[in-house]
Amino acid sequence: MEDILRPIYQERASQANTLGVLLVEKKQNSNHLTDSFDVILIVIVKEAEQPLFIKHYTFNDKKAALHVIAEEQIKEWLLLGTNRKIFEWLDNSFILFDRNEYVVNLKKELNEFPFYGRKLKMGIEFAKLIRRYTDGKALFEGHQFLDAYNHIVHSLHHLARLAIIDNGLHPELTVWHQVKQIEPEIFKLYEELVTSEETLEKRLELLFLASEFLIHSKTHVGTEHILDVLEGQEHWSINEMMNEPELIPYSVDLGMLLEYLVDKHLVEIVRVETKGKGVLHRYYRVEEKLS
């Protein structure tokens, strides 16, 4: 198969812009790895007009996909976890071309999972967890049980992914298989939510009671990154936070996370007078710990 595809990837490997070429083959009885294709060719390039360019091919009654991915896009996916498939592809790929051991080092970094990367990823997962959990609870209190259920299932996924990352692993597509081995209490919570014969209202009510403790237990690891960043200056406006490169990955969940931090007395509000009588600017700073 590699011989047939060689003309496709050799042309790209000869270009100075190409950092590496990888091959992922379909495994027996496992179509999900390659999205039902027989083979995936991944070409990582230094720069590109499009962050992702895809081509499909057919040969000998088989099908192949070529993915040309800009280095910046790869880094974003690995940092934010927004494309989980890329973790599986890198882990299960054969290296066909590697400029200055770029791919070897990329795989090594993936396996070692640097601590800073873990802190940021845990922060992002925790922010999404708080968003989903808070919205779900509000819907539950408004008796919108089906919509609340949808949010709570998502919140448990984020809680599971947070637990996996906290244990130094990358979340895979089989998150519940992973978390069952690592933190079975989270798996049990999810299992009871989706399989219990109780009414939906009762299931959600019990889950909210049990979730409070688990979320509290993850607050330290989930907020460590953002608190480290906020300690970098005396106080922050929300606009400064939204435009701080270190906090941009939190995106739309930043405001909700900030309110959670205030509620838990991890961040305090600083009020500053404006020109308008009775209207105050609202700034934020990390709350000082009592010695």
C-alpha positions as a Markdown table, in Angstrom:
| # | Residue | x | y | z |
|---|---|---|---|---|
| 1 | Met | 0.0 | 0.0 | 0.0 |
| 2 | Glu | 2.8 | 2.3 | 0.9 |
| 3 | Asp | 4.4 | 1.7 | -2.6 |
| 4 | Ile | 1.2 | 2.8 | -4.3 |
| 5 | Leu | 1.0 | 6.0 | -2.3 |
| 6 | Arg | 4.7 | 6.8 | -2.4 |
| 7 | Pro | 4.4 | 9.3 | -5.4 |
| 8 | Ile | 1.8 | 11.3 | -3.5 |
| 9 | Tyr | 3.9 | 11.8 | -0.3 |
| 10 | Gln | 7.3 | 11.9 | -1.9 |
| 11 | Glu | 6.5 | 15.0 | -3.9 |
| 12 | Arg | 5.5 | 16.7 | -0.6 |
| 13 | Ala | 8.4 | 15.3 | 1.4 |
| 14 | Ser | 10.8 | 17.0 | -1.1 |
| 15 | Gln | 9.5 | 20.4 | -0.3 |
| 16 | Ala | 11.4 | 22.4 | 2.3 |
| 17 | Asn | 8.1 | 23.5 | 4.0 |
| 18 | Thr | 7.3 | 19.8 | 4.9 |
| 19 | Leu | 8.2 | 18.8 | 8.5 |
| 20 | Gly | 7.0 | 15.2 | 8.4 |
| 21 | Val | 4.9 | 12.6 | 6.7 |
| 22 | Leu | 3.0 | 9.9 | 8.6 |
| 23 | Leu | 0.9 | 6.9 | 7.6 |
| 24 | Val | -2.0 | 5.5 | 9.6 |
| 25 | Glu | -3.5 | 2.2 | 8.4 |
| 26 | Lys | -6.9 | 0.8 | 9.2 |
| 27 | Lys | -6.8 | -1.9 | 11.8 |
| 28 | Gln | -8.8 | -5.1 | 11.5 |
| 29 | Asn | -12.3 | -4.7 | 12.7 |
| 30 | Ser | -11.7 | -1.1 | 13.6 |
| 31 | Asn | -12.9 | 1.5 | 11.1 |
| 32 | His | -13.1 | 4.4 | 13.6 |
| 33 | Leu | -9.3 | 5.0 | 13.7 |
| 34 | Thr | -9.1 | 6.0 | 10.0 |
| 35 | Asp | -12.7 | 7.3 | 9.6 |
| 36 | Ser | -13.5 | 4.2 | 7.5 |
| 37 | Phe | -10.6 | 4.9 | 5.1 |
| 38 | Asp | -8.1 | 2.2 | 4.4 |
| 39 | Val | -5.2 | 4.6 | 5.0 |
| 40 | Ile | -4.6 | 8.2 | 6.2 |
| 41 | Leu | -1.6 | 10.1 | 5.0 |
| 42 | Ile | -0.7 | 13.0 | 7.3 |
| 43 | Val | 1.6 | 15.7 | 6.0 |
| 44 | Ile | 2.7 | 18.3 | 8.6 |
| 45 | Val | 4.0 | 21.6 | 7.1 |
| 46 | Lys | 5.6 | 24.6 | 8.6 |
| 47 | Glu | 3.2 | 27.1 | 7.0 |
| 48 | Ala | 0.1 | 26.9 | 4.8 |
| 49 | Glu | -2.6 | 29.1 | 3.4 |
| 50 | Gln | -5.2 | 26.7 | 4.9 |
| 51 | Pro | -4.6 | 25.2 | 8.3 |
| 52 | Leu | -6.1 | 22.0 | 7.1 |
| 53 | Phe | -6.2 | 20.7 | 3.5 |
| 54 | Ile | -7.8 | 17.3 | 2.7 |
| 55 | Lys | -7.8 | 15.2 | -0.5 |
| 56 | His | -9.4 | 11.8 | -1.1 |
| 57 | Tyr | -8.0 | 9.0 | -3.4 |
| 58 | Thr | -9.1 | 5.6 | -4.6 |
| 59 | Phe | -6.8 | 2.7 | -5.6 |
| 60 | Asn | -7.4 | -1.1 | -6.0 |
| 61 | Asp | -10.9 | -0.9 | -4.5 |
| 62 | Lys | -9.5 | 0.9 | -1.5 |
| 63 | Lys | -9.7 | 4.5 | -0.4 |
| 64 | Ala | -7.1 | 6.9 | 1.1 |
| 65 | Ala | -7.2 | 10.4 | 2.6 |
| 66 | Leu | -4.4 | 12.9 | 2.6 |
| 67 | His | -4.4 | 15.5 | 5.4 |
| 68 | Val | -2.0 | 18.4 | 5.0 |
| 69 | Ile | -1.9 | 20.2 | 8.4 |
| 70 | Ala | -0.1 | 23.4 | 9.3 |
| 71 | Glu | 2.2 | 23.1 | 12.4 |
| 72 | Glu | 0.3 | 25.8 | 14.2 |
| 73 | Gln | -3.0 | 23.8 | 13.7 |
| 74 | Ile | -1.3 | 20.7 | 15.1 |
| 75 | Lys | -0.1 | 22.6 | 18.2 |
| 76 | Glu | -3.6 | 24.1 | 18.7 |
| 77 | Trp | -5.2 | 20.7 | 18.6 |
| 78 | Leu | -2.7 | 19.1 | 20.9 |
| 79 | Leu | -3.0 | 22.0 | 23.4 |
| 80 | Leu | -6.8 | 22.5 | 23.4 |
| 81 | Gly | -7.8 | 18.9 | 22.7 |
| 82 | Thr | -10.3 | 20.1 | 20.1 |
| 83 | Asn | -9.4 | 17.3 | 17.7 |
| 84 | Arg | -9.1 | 14.1 | 19.7 |
| 85 | Lys | -8.5 | 12.0 | 16.6 |
| 86 | Ile | -5.1 | 13.6 | 16.1 |
| 87 | Phe | -3.9 | 11.9 | 19.3 |
| 88 | Glu | -4.8 | 8.5 | 18.0 |
| 89 | Trp | -3.3 | 9.2 | 14.6 |
| 90 | Leu | 0.1 | 10.3 | 16.0 |
| 91 | Asp | 0.1 | 7.3 | 18.4 |
| 92 | Asn | -0.7 | 4.7 | 15.8 |
| 93 | Ser | 1.2 | 6.1 | 12.8 |
| 94 | Phe | 4.3 | 5.1 | 10.9 |
| 95 | Ile | 6.8 | 7.8 | 10.1 |
| 96 | Leu | 7.5 | 8.0 | 6.4 |
| 97 | Phe | 9.5 | 11.2 | 6.4 |
| 98 | Asp | 10.9 | 13.2 | 9.3 |
| 99 | Arg | 12.8 | 16.4 | 8.9 |
| 100 | Asn | 15.4 | 16.9 | 11.7 |
| 101 | Glu | 13.4 | 14.5 | 13.9 |
| 102 | Tyr | 10.4 | 16.8 | 14.1 |
| 103 | Val | 7.9 | 14.0 | 14.3 |
| 104 | Val | 10.0 | 11.9 | 16.7 |
| 105 | Asn | 10.1 | 14.9 | 19.1 |
| 106 | Leu | 6.4 | 15.5 | 18.6 |
| 107 | Lys | 5.6 | 12.0 | 19.6 |
| 108 | Lys | 8.0 | 12.1 | 22.5 |
| 109 | Glu | 6.3 | 15.3 | 23.8 |
| 110 | Leu | 2.9 | 13.7 | 23.4 |
| 111 | Asn | 3.9 | 10.7 | 25.5 |
| 112 | Glu | 5.6 | 12.8 | 28.2 |
| 113 | Phe | 2.7 | 15.3 | 28.4 |
| 114 | Pro | 4.6 | 18.4 | 29.8 |
| 115 | Phe | 3.2 | 19.6 | 33.1 |
| 116 | Tyr | 2.5 | 23.1 | 31.8 |
| 117 | Gly | 0.4 | 21.7 | 29.0 |
| 118 | Arg | -1.6 | 19.6 | 31.6 |
| 119 | Lys | -2.3 | 22.6 | 33.8 |
| 120 | Leu | -3.8 | 24.6 | 30.9 |
| 121 | Lys | -5.8 | 21.6 | 29.5 |
| 122 | Met | -7.1 | 21.0 | 33.0 |
| 123 | Gly | -8.1 | 24.6 | 33.3 |
| 124 | Ile | -10.0 | 24.5 | 30.0 |
| 125 | Glu | -11.8 | 21.3 | 30.9 |
| 126 | Phe | -12.7 | 22.7 | 34.4 |
| 127 | Ala | -14.1 | 25.9 | 32.8 |
| 128 | Lys | -16.3 | 23.8 | 30.4 |
| 129 | Leu | -17.3 | 21.6 | 33.4 |
| 130 | Ile | -18.5 | 24.7 | 35.4 |
| 131 | Arg | -20.3 | 26.1 | 32.3 |
| 132 | Arg | -22.2 | 22.9 | 31.6 |
| 133 | Tyr | -22.9 | 22.1 | 35.3 |
| 134 | Thr | -24.2 | 25.6 | 36.1 |
| 135 | Asp | -26.4 | 25.8 | 33.0 |
| 136 | Gly | -27.7 | 22.3 | 33.7 |
| 137 | Lys | -28.6 | 23.1 | 37.3 |
| 138 | Ala | -30.4 | 26.3 | 36.2 |
| 139 | Leu | -32.4 | 24.2 | 33.6 |
| 140 | Phe | -33.2 | 21.6 | 36.3 |
| 141 | Glu | -34.5 | 24.3 | 38.7 |
| 142 | Gly | -36.7 | 25.5 | 35.8 |
| 143 | His | -38.0 | 21.9 | 35.4 |
| 144 | Gln | -36.5 | 21.6 | 31.9 |
| 145 | Phe | -35.3 | 18.1 | 32.7 |
| 146 | Leu | -34.3 | 16.8 | 29.3 |
| 147 | Asp | -32.2 | 19.9 | 28.5 |
| 148 | Ala | -30.7 | 19.7 | 32.0 |
| 149 | Tyr | -29.8 | 16.0 | 31.3 |
| 150 | Asn | -28.0 | 17.0 | 28.1 |
| 151 | His | -25.9 | 19.5 | 29.9 |
| 152 | Ile | -25.1 | 17.2 | 32.8 |
| 153 | Val | -23.9 | 14.4 | 30.6 |
| 154 | His | -21.5 | 16.9 | 29.0 |
| 155 | Ser | -20.4 | 18.1 | 32.4 |
| 156 | Leu | -19.6 | 14.6 | 33.4 |
| 157 | His | -17.5 | 14.1 | 30.2 |
| 158 | His | -15.5 | 17.2 | 31.1 |
| 159 | Leu | -15.1 | 15.9 | 34.7 |
| 160 | Ala | -13.9 | 12.6 | 33.3 |
| 161 | Arg | -11.4 | 14.2 | 30.9 |
| 162 | Leu | -10.1 | 16.5 | 33.7 |
| 163 | Ala | -9.5 | 13.4 | 35.9 |
| 164 | Ile | -7.6 | 11.6 | 33.0 |
| 165 | Ile | -5.4 | 14.6 | 32.4 |
| 166 | Asp | -4.7 | 15.0 | 36.1 |
| 167 | Asn | -3.4 | 11.5 | 36.0 |
| 168 | Gly | -0.9 | 12.4 | 33.3 |
| 169 | Leu | -2.8 | 10.9 | 30.4 |
| 170 | His | -4.4 | 12.2 | 27.2 |
| 171 | Pro | -8.1 | 11.7 | 27.0 |
| 172 | Glu | -8.9 | 9.2 | 24.2 |
| 173 | Leu | -12.1 | 8.7 | 22.3 |
| 174 | Thr | -12.9 | 5.9 | 24.8 |
| 175 | Val | -13.0 | 8.3 | 27.8 |
| 176 | Trp | -15.3 | 6.2 | 30.0 |
| 177 | His | -13.1 | 3.1 | 29.5 |
| 178 | Gln | -10.1 | 5.2 | 30.7 |
| 179 | Val | -11.9 | 6.9 | 33.7 |
| 180 | Lys | -13.3 | 3.6 | 34.9 |
| 181 | Gln | -9.8 | 2.4 | 35.6 |
| 182 | Ile | -8.5 | 5.8 | 37.0 |
| 183 | Glu | -11.4 | 7.3 | 39.0 |
| 184 | Pro | -14.3 | 4.7 | 39.2 |
| 185 | Glu | -16.4 | 7.0 | 41.3 |
| 186 | Ile | -16.9 | 9.4 | 38.3 |
| 187 | Phe | -17.7 | 6.4 | 36.0 |
| 188 | Lys | -20.3 | 5.2 | 38.6 |
| 189 | Leu | -21.9 | 8.6 | 38.7 |
| 190 | Tyr | -22.2 | 8.6 | 34.9 |
| 191 | Glu | -23.5 | 5.0 | 34.8 |
| 192 | Glu | -26.2 | 5.7 | 37.4 |
| 193 | Leu | -27.3 | 8.8 | 35.4 |
| 194 | Val | -27.8 | 6.9 | 32.1 |
| 195 | Thr | -28.9 | 3.5 | 33.4 |
| 196 | Ser | -30.9 | 4.1 | 36.6 |
| 197 | Glu | -34.6 | 3.2 | 36.5 |
| 198 | Glu | -35.4 | 6.2 | 38.7 |
| 199 | Thr | -37.3 | 9.1 | 37.1 |
| 200 | Leu | -35.2 | 11.6 | 35.2 |
| 201 | Glu | -35.9 | 14.2 | 37.8 |
| 202 | Lys | -34.8 | 11.9 | 40.6 |
| 203 | Arg | -31.6 | 10.9 | 38.7 |
| 204 | Leu | -30.7 | 14.5 | 38.2 |
| 205 | Glu | -31.4 | 15.4 | 41.8 |
| 206 | Leu | -29.2 | 12.7 | 43.1 |
| 207 | Leu | -26.4 | 13.5 | 40.6 |
| 208 | Phe | -26.3 | 17.2 | 41.6 |
| 209 | Leu | -25.9 | 16.1 | 45.3 |
| 210 | Ala | -23.0 | 13.8 | 44.4 |
| 211 | Ser | -21.4 | 16.1 | 41.8 |
| 212 | Glu | -20.8 | 18.9 | 44.3 |
| 213 | Phe | -18.1 | 16.9 | 46.2 |
| 214 | Leu | -16.4 | 15.7 | 43.0 |
| 215 | Ile | -16.2 | 19.2 | 41.5 |
| 216 | His | -14.9 | 20.6 | 44.8 |
| 217 | Ser | -12.2 | 17.9 | 44.8 |
| 218 | Lys | -11.0 | 19.0 | 41.4 |
| 219 | Thr | -11.2 | 22.8 | 42.0 |
| 220 | His | -7.5 | 23.1 | 43.0 |
| 221 | Val | -6.1 | 21.4 | 39.9 |
| 222 | Gly | -8.7 | 22.9 | 37.6 |
| 223 | Thr | -8.1 | 26.5 | 38.6 |
| 224 | Glu | -4.3 | 26.4 | 39.2 |
| 225 | His | -3.4 | 27.7 | 35.7 |
| 226 | Ile | -5.8 | 30.7 | 35.7 |
| 227 | Leu | -4.9 | 31.7 | 39.2 |
| 228 | Asp | -1.2 | 31.6 | 38.3 |
| 229 | Val | -1.9 | 33.9 | 35.4 |
| 230 | Leu | -4.0 | 36.3 | 37.4 |
| 231 | Glu | -1.3 | 36.6 | 40.1 |
| 232 | Gly | 0.9 | 38.2 | 37.4 |
| 233 | Gln | -0.6 | 41.7 | 38.0 |
| 234 | Glu | -2.4 | 43.5 | 40.7 |
| 235 | His | -5.9 | 43.4 | 39.3 |
| 236 | Trp | -7.6 | 42.7 | 35.9 |
| 237 | Ser | -10.6 | 43.9 | 34.0 |
| 238 | Ile | -12.6 | 41.3 | 32.1 |
| 239 | Asn | -11.4 | 42.8 | 28.8 |
| 240 | Glu | -7.8 | 42.4 | 29.8 |
| 241 | Met | -8.4 | 38.8 | 30.7 |
| 242 | Met | -10.3 | 38.1 | 27.4 |
| 243 | Asn | -7.3 | 39.4 | 25.5 |
| 244 | Glu | -4.5 | 37.9 | 27.6 |
| 245 | Pro | -2.9 | 35.2 | 25.3 |
| 246 | Glu | -2.6 | 32.8 | 28.2 |
| 247 | Leu | -6.3 | 33.0 | 28.9 |
| 248 | Ile | -7.7 | 33.2 | 25.3 |
| 249 | Pro | -8.1 | 29.3 | 25.2 |
| 250 | Tyr | -10.8 | 29.6 | 27.9 |
| 251 | Ser | -12.9 | 31.5 | 25.3 |
| 252 | Val | -16.6 | 32.0 | 26.2 |
| 253 | Asp | -16.3 | 30.0 | 29.4 |
| 254 | Leu | -14.0 | 32.5 | 31.1 |
| 255 | Gly | -16.8 | 34.7 | 32.5 |
| 256 | Met | -18.6 | 31.8 | 34.0 |
| 257 | Leu | -15.4 | 30.4 | 35.5 |
| 258 | Leu | -14.6 | 33.8 | 36.9 |
| 259 | Glu | -17.9 | 34.0 | 38.8 |
| 260 | Tyr | -17.2 | 30.5 | 40.2 |
| 261 | Leu | -13.8 | 31.7 | 41.4 |
| 262 | Val | -15.4 | 34.7 | 43.1 |
| 263 | Asp | -18.1 | 32.5 | 44.7 |
| 264 | Lys | -15.5 | 30.2 | 46.1 |
| 265 | His | -13.4 | 33.1 | 47.5 |
| 266 | Leu | -10.4 | 32.3 | 45.2 |
| 267 | Val | -10.8 | 35.7 | 43.4 |
| 268 | Glu | -12.1 | 38.9 | 44.9 |
| 269 | Ile | -13.7 | 41.9 | 43.3 |
| 270 | Val | -12.0 | 45.3 | 43.3 |
| 271 | Arg | -14.3 | 48.2 | 42.9 |
| 272 | Val | -13.0 | 51.5 | 41.3 |
| 273 | Glu | -14.9 | 54.7 | 40.9 |
| 274 | Thr | -16.1 | 55.9 | 37.5 |
| 275 | Lys | -17.2 | 59.3 | 36.4 |
| 276 | Gly | -20.8 | 58.1 | 36.8 |
| 277 | Lys | -22.2 | 58.6 | 40.3 |
| 278 | Gly | -22.8 | 55.3 | 42.0 |
| 279 | Val | -21.4 | 53.2 | 39.1 |
| 280 | Leu | -18.1 | 51.4 | 39.8 |
| 281 | His | -15.6 | 49.6 | 37.7 |
| 282 | Arg | -15.4 | 45.9 | 38.5 |
| 283 | Tyr | -11.9 | 44.5 | 38.5 |
| 284 | Tyr | -10.6 | 41.1 | 39.8 |
| 285 | Arg | -7.6 | 39.9 | 41.7 |
| 286 | Val | -6.5 | 36.7 | 43.3 |
| 287 | Glu | -7.8 | 36.7 | 46.9 |
| 288 | Glu | -5.0 | 36.9 | 49.4 |
| 289 | Lys | -4.7 | 33.7 | 51.5 |
| 290 | Leu | -4.7 | 34.2 | 55.3 |
| 291 | Ser | -1.4 | 33.0 | 56.8 |
